[in-house]
C-alpha cells in the first residue's frame, strides 16, 4: 500500500474517532459531513441513502441494492448520485478495529455547474446501477482529510468548505466513476430522466404511482422508463416507492412517536394490515416490535437508524 494513503487513513481514523459520539452516525460541525462508527457487526438493515460520497476507512460492509450485492471494502468510496433504498450489513467490525467511515453530501446542481466549467458535456452510454464503488487514491484521501479537519476549525468552514467540496467533486468526475456520474447530470441522458422520476416519486410518495404519467413527464415510453429505472435502481418504480414509504413510516414512528396505523396512513397506505405486512417483510418484524427494538439499541448505545 502507498504509505501516503496509509498516512491519510490513520489521520482520518483518528479524527473520526474523536468526533464520533458512540456507535452510529454523528453529525460533524461541517454541514453535510457525517461520521459513522460501529464496534459490532450488524444484521441486514434497510435504510435510505441520500446523494453522497462515502469513504470507508476501516471494516467491511455488504450493501444490497435490489438483487445486486456490493462488497464495500476498506479504503474505497461509494458514489450515490440519487436517493436510493438499500440494505446494509456490517460484516467486519470489533472493539479493537471498529467499522469507521465518513460521508459528504452531494449536490447535483453544483456537480452540473462544475461539469460545465470542465467542458465535459459528453458521456458514454451507461445502464449500470447508480451506486459506484471506487478505490481511494492519494488525491481523494487528501481531500477527505482536509474536509473533515474543518470540524476542528469551524471558523474556516464558510470559506474553505465550498472549495474543498468542489475539489472532491472534480476528482470524482475525473476518476473511474466520472462517466457514470455524468450520466445523471446531462440533460438528454436516460439516467438524468430517471433521476427526475425519482425526485417526483420522492416528493409525492404518499400518492398512488402512475407510471404512464411519470413517463410522459420525462418524455419516455412506459417500457423505456421501467427498464431504465430497473437498470439504475435494481428495482421497479413501485418497489422504490414502497421502500421510500416504509422508511419514512419508520422514521416518524421512531422520532415523532406516531402509532403504526397513523404512520401507515400518512405515507400512503389505506389498509393497516397491508402496511404491517409490507413493513414486516422489509424490516423483519411488525412495526411496534421493530420500533421497540431500535429504541432498545439506542439505549444500549448501538446506534439509531442504520447508516
Helices and strands as residue ranges (DSSP letters): H 3-19, E 24-27, E 33-38, E 45-49, E 52-58, E 60-65, E 68-72, E 76-80, E 84-92, E 99-105, H 108-117, E 132-135, H 138-149, G 150-152, G 154-156, H 157-174, H 178-183, H 190-203, H 211-217, H 222-233, H 237-256, H 260-266, H 272-283, H 287-299
